[in-house]
Amino acid sequence: MARSITYRIKEMLGNKGISQKRLSEMTGITESAISHYIKGDRVPRGTNLIKIARALGTTADDLLRDDEEMDKDSDLVFAKSLIARNASKMTKEEKMEFIALLMEKGEDDET
């Protein structure tokens, strides 16, 4: 059974120790709306989805993906998640090293 966006948001809140109230404060979305998203009564769209993803250190795509899609390209999804969570904290040198590793891996796959 595919996990829903509701499950992903709940899971990430728990993993990060963030309350619904705190998520509301971080995003500017009302506590009521956050509660509806968590209960599965509503699905965040557009701007609210992006705000929630940023607050949780992920991307909107990751929140929306189903398990089958994640299994198909889990390495890419994992890399994107790492980048989304850490890019603002990385130095230019760390970013360049990461890019070099990706390029090296791509070259290995082609041979």
C-alpha positions as CSV (number, residue, x, y, z in Angstrom):
1,M,0.0,0.0,0.0
2,A,1.4,3.4,-1.0
3,R,2.1,5.9,1.7
4,S,0.2,9.0,1.4
5,I,1.4,12.6,1.7
6,T,-0.4,12.6,5.1
7,Y,1.8,9.7,6.3
8,R,5.0,11.4,5.0
9,I,4.2,14.7,6.7
10,K,3.4,12.9,10.0
11,E,6.5,10.8,9.7
12,M,8.8,13.8,9.0
13,L,7.3,15.8,11.9
14,G,7.9,12.9,14.3
15,N,11.5,12.3,13.0
16,K,12.3,16.0,13.3
17,G,10.5,16.5,16.6
18,I,8.3,19.3,15.2
19,S,4.8,19.8,16.5
20,Q,1.9,20.8,14.3
21,K,1.9,24.2,16.0
22,R,5.6,24.7,15.2
23,L,5.0,23.7,11.6
24,S,2.3,26.3,11.4
25,E,4.6,28.9,12.8
26,M,7.4,27.9,10.4
27,T,5.1,28.0,7.3
28,G,2.6,30.7,8.1
29,I,-0.2,28.1,7.4
30,T,-3.0,28.1,10.0
31,E,-2.9,25.4,12.7
32,S,-6.3,24.3,11.5
33,A,-5.1,23.7,7.9
34,I,-2.1,21.8,9.2
35,S,-4.4,19.7,11.3
36,H,-6.5,18.9,8.3
37,Y,-3.4,17.9,6.3
38,I,-2.2,15.6,9.1
39,K,-5.7,14.0,9.4
40,G,-5.9,13.5,5.7
41,D,-9.0,15.6,5.3
42,R,-7.2,17.9,2.9
43,V,-4.1,17.7,0.7
44,P,-1.8,20.7,0.7
45,R,-1.4,22.2,-2.8
46,G,0.8,24.8,-4.4
47,T,2.3,27.3,-2.1
48,N,1.4,25.5,1.1
49,L,2.9,22.2,-0.2
50,I,6.2,24.1,-1.0
51,K,6.2,25.8,2.4
52,I,5.7,22.5,4.2
53,A,8.4,20.8,2.2
54,R,10.9,23.6,2.9
55,A,10.0,23.6,6.6
56,L,10.6,19.8,6.7
57,G,13.8,20.0,4.8
58,T,12.6,18.1,1.7
59,T,11.0,18.8,-1.6
60,A,7.4,18.9,-2.7
61,D,8.2,16.1,-5.2
62,D,9.3,13.9,-2.3
63,L,6.2,14.5,-0.3
64,L,4.0,13.7,-3.3
65,R,5.8,10.6,-4.6
66,D,4.3,7.2,-4.0
67,D,6.4,4.2,-2.8
68,E,6.6,2.6,-6.3
69,E,8.2,5.7,-7.8
70,M,10.6,6.0,-4.8
71,D,11.7,2.4,-5.3
72,K,12.4,2.9,-9.0
73,D,14.9,5.7,-8.4
74,S,15.6,5.6,-4.7
75,D,19.2,6.6,-5.0
76,L,18.2,9.7,-7.0
77,V,15.4,10.5,-4.5
78,F,17.8,10.1,-1.6
79,A,20.4,12.4,-3.2
80,K,17.7,15.0,-3.9
81,S,16.6,14.8,-0.3
82,L,20.1,15.3,1.0
83,I,20.6,18.3,-1.3
84,A,17.3,19.8,-0.3
85,R,18.1,19.4,3.4
86,N,21.7,20.5,3.3
87,A,22.4,22.7,0.4
88,S,22.1,25.9,2.3
89,K,24.5,24.6,5.0
90,M,27.1,23.4,2.5
91,T,30.2,25.4,1.6
92,K,31.1,26.0,-2.0
93,E,33.9,23.4,-1.7
94,E,31.5,20.8,-0.4
95,K,29.1,21.5,-3.2
96,M,31.8,21.1,-5.8
97,E,33.1,17.9,-4.2
98,F,29.5,16.5,-4.3
99,I,29.1,17.5,-8.0
100,A,32.5,15.9,-8.7
101,L,31.4,12.6,-7.0
102,L,28.2,12.6,-9.0
103,M,30.1,13.2,-12.3
104,E,32.5,10.5,-11.4
105,K,29.7,8.1,-10.7
106,G,28.0,8.9,-14.0
107,E,31.2,8.2,-15.9
108,D,31.6,4.9,-14.2
109,D,28.0,3.9,-15.2
110,E,28.7,4.7,-18.9
111,T,31.7,2.4,-19.1
